[in-house]
Structure formats: C-alpha cells, structure tokens
Amino acid sequence: MAKKSKRDSSLNSYAKYSGIGIQMFAIIGIGSFIGVKLDENNGGDGNWWTIILALTSTIIAIVFVIRRIIADSKDEN
C-alpha cells in the first residue's frame, strides 16, 4: 500500500510541475504576442514593445514559479 502512495505522489508532482511549465509558457507567449501586435500597429522603427513585454512576461513567469515552489515546499512540511 505504501508503494502505491509513493507512486501517486510522484504522479501528482509530475502533473503539478508540468502544469507550472505550461502556465509559464502561456504567460511568456501572451506577453510576447501582445508586444508583436503593438509593434505592428505602431509601425515605428524596431520592435521595442516585443522586447519589453517579452522580458517583463519572462520575469513575471519566473516570479510565479518561484512563489509556487516555495508555497508547495511549505505545504509539504
């Protein structure tokens, strides 16, 4: 019975962390997409909105992941 509990725990961890990865991908993708669309509409030189929003969304995604991991580690204790 303990063996099944360990297996369920590892599957739950896998699902939890793959979900975090998908959310991180979505945050960065949406931020970058909005930046591309803003650059297309402005028609100026360069792609500053894309750069700014891609970096900002990456930072937001990393902060989200760190907070989630810290919260999960506190729940385990």
BELGI-V963322 format. One record per residue. N is the residue number from 1. PHI is phi in whole degrees, -180 to 180 (* if undefined). PSI is psi as a letter, one per 30 degrees, with the letter a starting at -180 (999 if undefined). D_CENTER is the distance of its C-alpha to the mean C-alpha in Angstrom with 2 decimals. Layout:
N&PHI&PSI&D_CENTER  N&PHI&PSI&D_CENTER
This chain:
1&*&e&34.84  2&-66&e&32.84  3&-65&e&31.75  4&-67&e&30.20  5&-63&e&28.40  6&-66&e&26.87  7&-66&e&25.85  8&-62&e&24.29  9&-64&e&22.38  10&-69&e&21.00  11&-67&e&20.04  12&-65&e&18.31  13&-64&e&16.33  14&-61&e&15.47  15&-65&e&14.40  16&-64&e&12.36  17&-77&f&10.39  18&-71&e&10.15  19&-65&e&8.84  20&-64&e&5.97  21&-64&e&5.52  22&-66&e&6.34  23&-66&e&4.25  24&-64&e&1.27  25&-60&e&5.04  26&-66&e&6.36  27&-61&e&5.51  28&-66&e&6.80  29&-63&e&9.32  30&-66&e&10.64  31&-61&e&11.13  32&-67&e&12.86  33&-62&e&14.83  34&-62&e&16.12  35&-62&e&17.14  36&-63&e&19.01  37&-65&e&20.74  38&-64&e&21.81  39&-65&e&23.21  40&-65&e&25.07  41&-76&e&26.60  42&-76&e&27.66  43&67&g&29.37  44&-85&a&29.65  45&-75&k&29.58  46&78&a&26.38  47&-130&h&22.82  48&-66&e&21.99  49&-63&e&19.77  50&-63&e&17.54  51&-63&e&17.41  52&-63&e&16.92  53&-73&e&14.18  54&-67&e&12.25  55&-67&e&12.62  56&-64&e&11.99  57&-68&e&8.69  58&-66&e&7.70  59&-63&e&9.31  60&-62&e&7.84  61&-65&e&4.17  62&-66&e&6.51  63&-62&e&8.66  64&-59&e&6.68  65&-65&e&6.35  66&-62&e&9.93  67&-63&e&11.21  68&-66&e&10.29  69&-67&e&11.96  70&-63&e&14.80  71&-64&e&15.41  72&-67&e&15.58  73&-70&e&17.94  74&-70&e&20.07  75&-67&e&20.40  76&-71&f&21.70  77&-84&999&24.33
